C-alpha cells in the first residue's frame, strides 16, 4: 500500500463500509458507521499490510482516515 487510493480501497475491503473520497479528510466522528471496532480492524489490517506496528497512541489522537494513512505510510 503506497497511495491514498490504495489505502481507501483497503478501508472499503477490510471494513466493508462505503467510503467516498471526501470521507478521507472528514473527522472520524462524521463518518456514520465509524466506531472503535472499525479503528481496531483498520489498525490490524494496516499492520498486516505494511508489516510494521502502528503507534497506537498516535492513531488514537488523529481525527481523520487521511491522518491514519499518513501514520501508516511514514517510516
PyMOL Python script that loads the backbone (N, CA, C, O; Angstrom):
from pymol import cmd

cmd.read_pdbstr("""\
ATOM      1  N   UNK A   1       0.845  -1.171   0.000  1.00  0.00           N
ATOM      2  CA  UNK A   1       0.000   0.000   0.000  1.00  0.00           C
ATOM      3  C   UNK A   1       0.890   1.234   0.000  1.00  0.00           C
ATOM      4  O   UNK A   1       1.617   1.500   0.958  1.00  0.00           O
ATOM      5  N   UNK A   2       0.817   1.969  -1.083  1.00  0.00           N
ATOM      6  CA  UNK A   2       1.656   3.157  -1.229  1.00  0.00           C
ATOM      7  C   UNK A   2       0.844   4.447  -1.353  1.00  0.00           C
ATOM      8  O   UNK A   2       1.255   5.492  -0.848  1.00  0.00           O
ATOM      9  N   UNK A   3      -0.295   4.374  -2.017  1.00  0.00           N
ATOM     10  CA  UNK A   3      -1.046   5.595  -2.310  1.00  0.00           C
ATOM     11  C   UNK A   3      -2.296   5.707  -1.441  1.00  0.00           C
ATOM     12  O   UNK A   3      -2.752   4.735  -0.839  1.00  0.00           O
ATOM     13  N   UNK A   4      -2.829   6.915  -1.398  1.00  0.00           N
ATOM     14  CA  UNK A   4      -4.068   7.153  -0.648  1.00  0.00           C
ATOM     15  C   UNK A   4      -5.220   6.367  -1.275  1.00  0.00           C
ATOM     16  O   UNK A   4      -6.135   5.941  -0.570  1.00  0.00           O
ATOM     17  N   UNK A   5      -5.180   6.173  -2.599  1.00  0.00           N
ATOM     18  CA  UNK A   5      -6.224   5.389  -3.266  1.00  0.00           C
ATOM     19  C   UNK A   5      -6.168   3.923  -2.837  1.00  0.00           C
ATOM     20  O   UNK A   5      -7.204   3.293  -2.629  1.00  0.00           O
ATOM     21  N   UNK A   6      -4.961   3.388  -2.705  1.00  0.00           N
ATOM     22  CA  UNK A   6      -4.806   2.013  -2.226  1.00  0.00           C
ATOM     23  C   UNK A   6      -5.282   1.894  -0.780  1.00  0.00           C
ATOM     24  O   UNK A   6      -5.882   0.891  -0.393  1.00  0.00           O
ATOM     25  N   UNK A   7      -5.009   2.924   0.009  1.00  0.00           N
ATOM     26  CA  UNK A   7      -5.482   2.950   1.394  1.00  0.00           C
ATOM     27  C   UNK A   7      -7.006   2.946   1.431  1.00  0.00           C
ATOM     28  O   UNK A   7      -7.604   2.182   2.189  1.00  0.00           O
ATOM     29  N   UNK A   8      -7.640   3.793   0.619  1.00  0.00           N
ATOM     30  CA  UNK A   8      -9.101   3.857   0.576  1.00  0.00           C
ATOM     31  C   UNK A   8      -9.686   2.508   0.165  1.00  0.00           C
ATOM     32  O   UNK A   8     -10.699   2.075   0.714  1.00  0.00           O
ATOM     33  N   UNK A   9      -9.059   1.855  -0.784  1.00  0.00           N
ATOM     34  CA  UNK A   9      -9.504   0.524  -1.217  1.00  0.00           C
ATOM     35  C   UNK A   9      -9.397  -0.466  -0.060  1.00  0.00           C
ATOM     36  O   UNK A   9     -10.302  -1.275   0.147  1.00  0.00           O
ATOM     37  N   UNK A  10      -8.303  -0.410   0.691  1.00  0.00           N
ATOM     38  CA  UNK A  10      -8.119  -1.290   1.838  1.00  0.00           C
ATOM     39  C   UNK A  10      -9.214  -1.047   2.878  1.00  0.00           C
ATOM     40  O   UNK A  10      -9.766  -1.998   3.431  1.00  0.00           O
ATOM     41  N   UNK A  11      -9.526   0.215   3.143  1.00  0.00           N
ATOM     42  CA  UNK A  11     -10.586   0.542   4.107  1.00  0.00           C
ATOM     43  C   UNK A  11     -11.913  -0.046   3.641  1.00  0.00           C
ATOM     44  O   UNK A  11     -12.629  -0.670   4.425  1.00  0.00           O
ATOM     45  N   UNK A  12     -12.236   0.150   2.382  1.00  0.00           N
ATOM     46  CA  UNK A  12     -13.504  -0.372   1.847  1.00  0.00           C
ATOM     47  C   UNK A  12     -13.569  -1.897   1.942  1.00  0.00           C
ATOM     48  O   UNK A  12     -14.576  -2.461   2.370  1.00  0.00           O
ATOM     49  N   UNK A  13     -12.484  -2.555   1.538  1.00  0.00           N
ATOM     50  CA  UNK A  13     -12.475  -4.019   1.502  1.00  0.00           C
ATOM     51  C   UNK A  13     -12.416  -4.639   2.894  1.00  0.00           C
ATOM     52  O   UNK A  13     -13.156  -5.579   3.186  1.00  0.00           O
ATOM     53  N   UNK A  14     -11.552  -4.125   3.745  1.00  0.00           N
ATOM     54  CA  UNK A  14     -11.358  -4.720   5.071  1.00  0.00           C
ATOM     55  C   UNK A  14     -12.508  -4.420   6.028  1.00  0.00           C
ATOM     56  O   UNK A  14     -12.890  -5.267   6.835  1.00  0.00           O
ATOM     57  N   UNK A  15     -13.056  -3.209   5.933  1.00  0.00           N
ATOM     58  CA  UNK A  15     -14.105  -2.814   6.870  1.00  0.00           C
ATOM     59  C   UNK A  15     -15.502  -2.973   6.293  1.00  0.00           C
ATOM     60  O   UNK A  15     -16.484  -3.027   7.033  1.00  0.00           O
ATOM     61  N   UNK A  16     -15.589  -3.048   4.972  1.00  0.00           N
ATOM     62  CA  UNK A  16     -16.889  -3.215   4.341  1.00  0.00           C
ATOM     63  C   UNK A  16     -17.807  -2.018   4.500  1.00  0.00           C
ATOM     64  O   UNK A  16     -19.029  -2.160   4.549  1.00  0.00           O
ATOM     65  N   UNK A  17     -17.204  -0.831   4.580  1.00  0.00           N
ATOM     66  CA  UNK A  17     -18.035   0.370   4.702  1.00  0.00           C
ATOM     67  C   UNK A  17     -17.912   1.195   3.421  1.00  0.00           C
ATOM     68  O   UNK A  17     -16.850   1.236   2.801  1.00  0.00           O
ATOM     69  N   UNK A  18     -19.005   1.848   3.031  1.00  0.00           N
ATOM     70  CA  UNK A  18     -18.917   2.728   1.869  1.00  0.00           C
ATOM     71  C   UNK A  18     -18.049   3.929   2.231  1.00  0.00           C
ATOM     72  O   UNK A  18     -18.163   4.475   3.328  1.00  0.00           O
ATOM     73  N   UNK A  19     -17.199   4.330   1.325  1.00  0.00           N
ATOM     74  CA  UNK A  19     -16.263   5.407   1.617  1.00  0.00           C
ATOM     75  C   UNK A  19     -16.087   6.264   0.379  1.00  0.00           C
ATOM     76  O   UNK A  19     -15.550   5.809  -0.631  1.00  0.00           O
ATOM     77  N   UNK A  20     -16.540   7.501   0.458  1.00  0.00           N
ATOM     78  CA  UNK A  20     -16.336   8.447  -0.634  1.00  0.00           C
ATOM     79  C   UNK A  20     -14.979   9.117  -0.441  1.00  0.00           C
ATOM     80  O   UNK A  20     -14.442   9.123   0.666  1.00  0.00           O
ATOM     81  N   UNK A  21     -14.431   9.674  -1.500  1.00  0.00           N
ATOM     82  CA  UNK A  21     -13.117  10.317  -1.411  1.00  0.00           C
ATOM     83  C   UNK A  21     -13.092  11.412  -0.349  1.00  0.00           C
ATOM     84  O   UNK A  21     -12.099  11.565   0.363  1.00  0.00           O
ATOM     85  N   UNK A  22     -14.175  12.170  -0.242  1.00  0.00           N
ATOM     86  CA  UNK A  22     -14.207  13.261   0.744  1.00  0.00           C
ATOM     87  C   UNK A  22     -14.245  12.743   2.183  1.00  0.00           C
ATOM     88  O   UNK A  22     -13.940  13.486   3.116  1.00  0.00           O
ATOM     89  N   UNK A  23     -14.617  11.485   2.365  1.00  0.00           N
ATOM     90  CA  UNK A  23     -14.628  10.897   3.710  1.00  0.00           C
ATOM     91  C   UNK A  23     -13.222  10.725   4.275  1.00  0.00           C
ATOM     92  O   UNK A  23     -13.051  10.628   5.490  1.00  0.00           O
ATOM     93  N   UNK A  24     -12.224  10.688   3.413  1.00  0.00           N
ATOM     94  CA  UNK A  24     -10.848  10.503   3.877  1.00  0.00           C
ATOM     95  C   UNK A  24     -10.377  11.672   4.734  1.00  0.00           C
ATOM     96  O   UNK A  24      -9.575  11.486   5.649  1.00  0.00           O
ATOM     97  N   UNK A  25     -10.867  12.869   4.446  1.00  0.00           N
ATOM     98  CA  UNK A  25     -10.436  14.045   5.202  1.00  0.00           C
ATOM     99  C   UNK A  25     -11.439  14.465   6.272  1.00  0.00           C
ATOM    100  O   UNK A  25     -11.159  15.367   7.062  1.00  0.00           O
ATOM    101  N   UNK A  26     -12.584  13.831   6.304  1.00  0.00           N
ATOM    102  CA  UNK A  26     -13.616  14.176   7.289  1.00  0.00           C
ATOM    103  C   UNK A  26     -13.206  13.710   8.683  1.00  0.00           C
ATOM    104  O   UNK A  26     -12.470  12.735   8.836  1.00  0.00           O
ATOM    105  N   UNK A  27     -13.691  14.419   9.684  1.00  0.00           N
ATOM    106  CA  UNK A  27     -13.479  13.989  11.063  1.00  0.00           C
ATOM    107  C   UNK A  27     -14.124  12.617  11.237  1.00  0.00           C
ATOM    108  O   UNK A  27     -15.221  12.369  10.736  1.00  0.00           O
ATOM    109  N   UNK A  28     -13.438  11.736  11.946  1.00  0.00           N
ATOM    110  CA  UNK A  28     -13.954  10.377  12.128  1.00  0.00           C
ATOM    111  C   UNK A  28     -15.356  10.370  12.735  1.00  0.00           C
ATOM    112  O   UNK A  28     -16.156   9.487  12.427  1.00  0.00           O
ATOM    113  N   UNK A  29     -15.660  11.336  13.586  1.00  0.00           N
ATOM    114  CA  UNK A  29     -16.992  11.417  14.190  1.00  0.00           C
ATOM    115  C   UNK A  29     -18.084  11.691  13.159  1.00  0.00           C
ATOM    116  O   UNK A  29     -19.262  11.451  13.425  1.00  0.00           O
ATOM    117  N   UNK A  30     -17.706  12.184  12.002  1.00  0.00           N
ATOM    118  CA  UNK A  30     -18.694  12.493  10.961  1.00  0.00           C
ATOM    119  C   UNK A  30     -18.975  11.306  10.044  1.00  0.00           C
ATOM    120  O   UNK A  30     -19.898  11.350   9.230  1.00  0.00           O
ATOM    121  N   UNK A  31     -18.186  10.256  10.175  1.00  0.00           N
ATOM    122  CA  UNK A  31     -18.430   9.056   9.369  1.00  0.00           C
ATOM    123  C   UNK A  31     -19.533   8.249  10.043  1.00  0.00           C
ATOM    124  O   UNK A  31     -19.352   7.782  11.168  1.00  0.00           O
ATOM    125  N   UNK A  32     -20.667   8.079   9.378  1.00  0.00           N
ATOM    126  CA  UNK A  32     -21.847   7.499  10.022  1.00  0.00           C
ATOM    127  C   UNK A  32     -21.634   6.130  10.649  1.00  0.00           C
ATOM    128  O   UNK A  32     -22.224   5.839  11.690  1.00  0.00           O
ATOM    129  N   UNK A  33     -20.821   5.296  10.055  1.00  0.00           N
ATOM    130  CA  UNK A  33     -20.673   3.936  10.568  1.00  0.00           C
ATOM    131  C   UNK A  33     -19.439   3.763  11.445  1.00  0.00           C
ATOM    132  O   UNK A  33     -19.202   2.663  11.946  1.00  0.00           O
ATOM    133  N   UNK A  34     -18.654   4.805  11.645  1.00  0.00           N
ATOM    134  CA  UNK A  34     -17.365   4.670  12.320  1.00  0.00           C
ATOM    135  C   UNK A  34     -17.523   4.455  13.817  1.00  0.00           C
ATOM    136  O   UNK A  34     -18.307   5.140  14.474  1.00  0.00           O
ATOM    137  N   UNK A  35     -16.768   3.490  14.352  1.00  0.00           N
ATOM    138  CA  UNK A  35     -16.711   3.287  15.804  1.00  0.00           C
ATOM    139  C   UNK A  35     -15.357   2.684  16.155  1.00  0.00           C
ATOM    140  O   UNK A  35     -14.524   2.467  15.275  1.00  0.00           O
ATOM    141  N   UNK A  36     -15.136   2.415  17.428  1.00  0.00           N
ATOM    142  CA  UNK A  36     -13.833   1.925  17.880  1.00  0.00           C
ATOM    143  C   UNK A  36     -13.505   0.546  17.311  1.00  0.00           C
ATOM    144  O   UNK A  36     -12.331   0.224  17.129  1.00  0.00           O
ATOM    145  N   UNK A  37     -14.497  -0.259  17.032  1.00  0.00           N
ATOM    146  CA  UNK A  37     -14.245  -1.567  16.434  1.00  0.00           C
ATOM    147  C   UNK A  37     -13.653  -1.417  15.033  1.00  0.00           C
ATOM    148  O   UNK A  37     -12.746  -2.159  14.656  1.00  0.00           O
ATOM    149  N   UNK A  38     -14.165  -0.459  14.265  1.00  0.00           N
ATOM    150  CA  UNK A  38     -13.597  -0.199  12.944  1.00  0.00           C
ATOM    151  C   UNK A  38     -12.150   0.265  13.061  1.00  0.00           C
ATOM    152  O   UNK A  38     -11.308  -0.108  12.244  1.00  0.00           O
ATOM    153  N   UNK A  39     -11.859   1.079  14.074  1.00  0.00           N
ATOM    154  CA  UNK A  39     -10.487   1.544  14.275  1.00  0.00           C
ATOM    155  C   UNK A  39      -9.562   0.351  14.529  1.00  0.00           C
ATOM    156  O   UNK A  39      -8.480   0.268  13.949  1.00  0.00           O
ATOM    157  N   UNK A  40      -9.986  -0.558  15.385  1.00  0.00           N
ATOM    158  CA  UNK A  40      -9.185  -1.742  15.699  1.00  0.00           C
ATOM    159  C   UNK A  40      -8.975  -2.610  14.457  1.00  0.00           C
ATOM    160  O   UNK A  40      -7.864  -3.072  14.195  1.00  0.00           O
ATOM    161  N   UNK A  41     -10.044  -2.825  13.699  1.00  0.00           N
ATOM    162  CA  UNK A  41      -9.935  -3.615  12.469  1.00  0.00           C
ATOM    163  C   UNK A  41      -8.990  -2.951  11.466  1.00  0.00           C
ATOM    164  O   UNK A  41      -8.200  -3.627  10.808  1.00  0.00           O
ATOM    165  N   UNK A  42      -9.078  -1.631  11.357  1.00  0.00           N
ATOM    166  CA  UNK A  42      -8.230  -0.910  10.411  1.00  0.00           C
ATOM    167  C   UNK A  42      -6.765  -0.984  10.820  1.00  0.00           C
ATOM    168  O   UNK A  42      -5.900  -1.235   9.981  1.00  0.00           O
ATOM    169  N   UNK A  43      -6.481  -0.769  12.091  1.00  0.00           N
ATOM    170  CA  UNK A  43      -5.095  -0.848  12.562  1.00  0.00           C
ATOM    171  C   UNK A  43      -4.534  -2.248  12.309  1.00  0.00           C
ATOM    172  O   UNK A  43      -3.399  -2.389  11.854  1.00  0.00           O
ATOM    173  N   UNK A  44      -5.315  -3.269  12.596  1.00  0.00           N
ATOM    174  CA  UNK A  44      -4.877  -4.649  12.362  1.00  0.00           C
ATOM    175  C   UNK A  44      -4.594  -4.888  10.879  1.00  0.00           C
ATOM    176  O   UNK A  44      -3.577  -5.487  10.531  1.00  0.00           O
ATOM    177  N   UNK A  45      -5.484  -4.424  10.010  1.00  0.00           N
ATOM    178  CA  UNK A  45      -5.297  -4.597   8.566  1.00  0.00           C
ATOM    179  C   UNK A  45      -4.070  -3.834   8.074  1.00  0.00           C
ATOM    180  O   UNK A  45      -3.320  -4.337   7.238  1.00  0.00           O
ATOM    181  N   UNK A  46      -3.864  -2.632   8.585  1.00  0.00           N
ATOM    182  CA  UNK A  46      -2.703  -1.843   8.171  1.00  0.00           C
ATOM    183  C   UNK A  46      -1.403  -2.484   8.631  1.00  0.00           C
ATOM    184  O   UNK A  46      -0.426  -2.513   7.882  1.00  0.00           O
ATOM    185  N   UNK A  47      -1.384  -2.993   9.842  1.00  0.00           N
ATOM    186  CA  UNK A  47      -0.178  -3.651  10.343  1.00  0.00           C
ATOM    187  C   UNK A  47       0.128  -4.907   9.530  1.00  0.00           C
ATOM    188  O   UNK A  47       1.288  -5.197   9.239  1.00  0.00           O
ATOM    189  N   UNK A  48      -0.903  -5.639   9.171  1.00  0.00           N
ATOM    190  CA  UNK A  48      -0.722  -6.838   8.353  1.00  0.00           C
ATOM    191  C   UNK A  48      -0.222  -6.459   6.953  1.00  0.00           C
ATOM    192  O   UNK A  48       0.662  -7.118   6.406  1.00  0.00           O
ATOM    193  N   UNK A  49      -0.783  -5.411   6.390  1.00  0.00           N
ATOM    194  CA  UNK A  49      -0.434  -4.987   5.034  1.00  0.00           C
ATOM    195  C   UNK A  49       0.961  -4.373   4.957  1.00  0.00           C
ATOM    196  O   UNK A  49       1.724  -4.665   4.036  1.00  0.00           O
ATOM    197  N   UNK A  50       1.291  -3.524   5.925  1.00  0.00           N
ATOM    198  CA  UNK A  50       2.581  -2.828   5.881  1.00  0.00           C
ATOM    199  C   UNK A  50       3.710  -3.630   6.512  1.00  0.00           C
ATOM    200  O   UNK A  50       4.884  -3.374   6.244  1.00  0.00           O
ATOM    201  N   UNK A  51       3.354  -4.605   7.356  1.00  0.00           N
ATOM    202  CA  UNK A  51       4.371  -5.403   8.022  1.00  0.00           C
ATOM    203  C   UNK A  51       5.046  -4.708   9.182  1.00  0.00           C
ATOM    204  O   UNK A  51       6.114  -5.131   9.625  1.00  0.00           O
ATOM    205  N   UNK A  52       4.434  -3.642   9.679  1.00  0.00           N
ATOM    206  CA  UNK A  52       5.014  -2.946  10.827  1.00  0.00           C
ATOM    207  C   UNK A  52       3.922  -2.479  11.776  1.00  0.00           C
ATOM    208  O   UNK A  52       2.766  -2.311  11.388  1.00  0.00           O
ATOM    209  N   UNK A  53       4.312  -2.275  13.018  1.00  0.00           N
ATOM    210  CA  UNK A  53       3.367  -1.827  14.045  1.00  0.00           C
ATOM    211  C   UNK A  53       3.088  -0.338  13.882  1.00  0.00           C
ATOM    212  O   UNK A  53       3.983   0.446  13.566  1.00  0.00           O
ATOM    213  N   UNK A  54       1.844   0.034  14.101  1.00  0.00           N
ATOM    214  CA  UNK A  54       1.484   1.447  14.103  1.00  0.00           C
ATOM    215  C   UNK A  54       1.535   1.964  15.535  1.00  0.00           C
ATOM    216  O   UNK A  54       1.239   1.225  16.473  1.00  0.00           O
ATOM    217  N   UNK A  55       1.907   3.220  15.707  1.00  0.00           N
ATOM    218  CA  UNK A  55       1.920   3.800  17.050  1.00  0.00           C
ATOM    219  C   UNK A  55       0.480   4.046  17.527  1.00  0.00           C
ATOM    220  O   UNK A  55      -0.128   5.062  17.190  1.00  0.00           O
ATOM    221  N   UNK A  56      -0.046   3.118  18.301  1.00  0.00           N
ATOM    222  CA  UNK A  56      -1.463   3.145  18.674  1.00  0.00           C
ATOM    223  C   UNK A  56      -1.841   4.455  19.362  1.00  0.00           C
ATOM    224  O   UNK A  56      -2.909   5.007  19.098  1.00  0.00           O
ATOM    225  N   UNK A  57      -0.981   4.951  20.233  1.00  0.00           N
ATOM    226  CA  UNK A  57      -1.272   6.223  20.900  1.00  0.00           C
ATOM    227  C   UNK A  57      -1.492   7.348  19.917  1.00  0.00           C
ATOM    228  O   UNK A  57      -2.397   8.163  20.092  1.00  0.00           O
ATOM    229  N   UNK A  58      -0.669   7.399  18.880  1.00  0.00           N
ATOM    230  CA  UNK A  58      -0.821   8.446  17.860  1.00  0.00           C
ATOM    231  C   UNK A  58      -2.047   8.204  16.998  1.00  0.00           C
ATOM    232  O   UNK A  58      -2.731   9.148  16.605  1.00  0.00           O
ATOM    233  N   UNK A  59      -2.326   6.934  16.702  1.00  0.00           N
ATOM    234  CA  UNK A  59      -3.516   6.606  15.908  1.00  0.00           C
ATOM    235  C   UNK A  59      -4.770   7.088  16.631  1.00  0.00           C
ATOM    236  O   UNK A  59      -5.687   7.617  16.003  1.00  0.00           O
ATOM    237  N   UNK A  60      -4.809   6.908  17.941  1.00  0.00           N
ATOM    238  CA  UNK A  60      -5.984   7.321  18.715  1.00  0.00           C
ATOM    239  C   UNK A  60      -6.130   8.835  18.794  1.00  0.00           C
ATOM    240  O   UNK A  60      -7.216   9.335  19.086  1.00  0.00           O
ATOM    241  N   UNK A  61      -5.058   9.567  18.538  1.00  0.00           N
ATOM    242  CA  UNK A  61      -5.104  11.031  18.588  1.00  0.00           C
ATOM    243  C   UNK A  61      -5.579  11.661  17.289  1.00  0.00           C
ATOM    244  O   UNK A  61      -6.109  12.772  17.303  1.00  0.00           O
ATOM    245  N   UNK A  62      -5.400  10.975  16.173  1.00  0.00           N
ATOM    246  CA  UNK A  62      -5.735  11.579  14.881  1.00  0.00           C
ATOM    247  C   UNK A  62      -7.245  11.615  14.675  1.00  0.00           C
ATOM    248  O   UNK A  62      -7.992  10.862  15.300  1.00  0.00           O
ATOM    249  N   UNK A  63      -7.673  12.501  13.792  1.00  0.00           N
ATOM    250  CA  UNK A  63      -9.103  12.736  13.623  1.00  0.00           C
ATOM    251  C   UNK A  63      -9.633  12.419  12.233  1.00  0.00           C
ATOM    252  O   UNK A  63     -10.798  12.694  11.946  1.00  0.00           O
ATOM    253  N   UNK A  64      -8.797  11.839  11.355  1.00  0.00           N
ATOM    254  CA  UNK A  64      -9.294  11.516  10.013  1.00  0.00           C
ATOM    255  C   UNK A  64      -8.609  10.262   9.484  1.00  0.00           C
ATOM    256  O   UNK A  64      -7.548   9.864   9.963  1.00  0.00           O
ATOM    257  N   UNK A  65      -9.233   9.656   8.496  1.00  0.00           N
ATOM    258  CA  UNK A  65      -8.631   8.497   7.846  1.00  0.00           C
ATOM    259  C   UNK A  65      -7.348   8.893   7.123  1.00  0.00           C
ATOM    260  O   UNK A  65      -6.389   8.121   7.083  1.00  0.00           O
ATOM    261  N   UNK A  66      -7.331  10.087   6.556  1.00  0.00           N
ATOM    262  CA  UNK A  66      -6.123  10.555   5.880  1.00  0.00           C
ATOM    263  C   UNK A  66      -4.947  10.634   6.858  1.00  0.00           C
ATOM    264  O   UNK A  66      -3.821  10.293   6.496  1.00  0.00           O
ATOM    265  N   UNK A  67      -5.196  11.076   8.078  1.00  0.00           N
ATOM    266  CA  UNK A  67      -4.140  11.143   9.087  1.00  0.00           C
ATOM    267  C   UNK A  67      -3.669   9.740   9.478  1.00  0.00           C
ATOM    268  O   UNK A  67      -2.480   9.532   9.721  1.00  0.00           O
ATOM    269  N   UNK A  68      -4.585   8.789   9.538  1.00  0.00           N
ATOM    270  CA  UNK A  68      -4.197   7.398   9.812  1.00  0.00           C
ATOM    271  C   UNK A  68      -3.329   6.880   8.671  1.00  0.00           C
ATOM    272  O   UNK A  68      -2.327   6.204   8.904  1.00  0.00           O
ATOM    273  N   UNK A  69      -3.712   7.196   7.446  1.00  0.00           N
ATOM    274  CA  UNK A  69      -2.905   6.813   6.282  1.00  0.00           C
ATOM    275  C   UNK A  69      -1.486   7.360   6.409  1.00  0.00           C
ATOM    276  O   UNK A  69      -0.515   6.640   6.175  1.00  0.00           O
ATOM    277  N   UNK A  70      -1.366   8.635   6.779  1.00  0.00           N
ATOM    278  CA  UNK A  70      -0.040   9.246   6.924  1.00  0.00           C
ATOM    279  C   UNK A  70       0.802   8.495   7.952  1.00  0.00           C
ATOM    280  O   UNK A  70       1.994   8.277   7.734  1.00  0.00           O
ATOM    281  N   UNK A  71       0.202   8.102   9.058  1.00  0.00           N
ATOM    282  CA  UNK A  71       0.932   7.337  10.073  1.00  0.00           C
ATOM    283  C   UNK A  71       1.355   5.969   9.542  1.00  0.00           C
ATOM    284  O   UNK A  71       2.429   5.468   9.874  1.00  0.00           O
ATOM    285  N   UNK A  72       0.505   5.379   8.719  1.00  0.00           N
ATOM    286  CA  UNK A  72       0.774   4.028   8.219  1.00  0.00           C
ATOM    287  C   UNK A  72       1.887   3.997   7.180  1.00  0.00           C
ATOM    288  O   UNK A  72       2.621   3.012   7.098  1.00  0.00           O
ATOM    289  N   UNK A  73       2.025   5.051   6.389  1.00  0.00           N
ATOM    290  CA  UNK A  73       2.998   5.019   5.299  1.00  0.00           C
ATOM    291  C   UNK A  73       4.325   5.678   5.646  1.00  0.00           C
ATOM    292  O   UNK A  73       5.316   5.472   4.946  1.00  0.00           O
ATOM    293  N   UNK A  74       4.358   6.463   6.710  1.00  0.00           N
ATOM    294  CA  UNK A  74       5.617   7.119   7.088  1.00  0.00           C
ATOM    295  C   UNK A  74       6.431   6.199   7.973  1.00  0.00           C
ATOM    296  O   UNK A  74       5.914   5.651   8.947  1.00  0.00           O
ATOM    297  N   UNK A  75       7.710   6.026   7.640  1.00  0.00           N
ATOM    298  CA  UNK A  75       8.556   5.155   8.473  1.00  0.00           C
ATOM    299  C   UNK A  75       8.841   5.748   9.843  1.00  0.00           C
ATOM    300  O   UNK A  75       9.536   5.131  10.650  1.00  0.00           O
TER     301      UNK A  75
END
""", "prot")
cmd.dss("prot")
cmd.show_as("cartoon", "prot")
cmd.util.cbc("prot")
cmd.orient("prot")
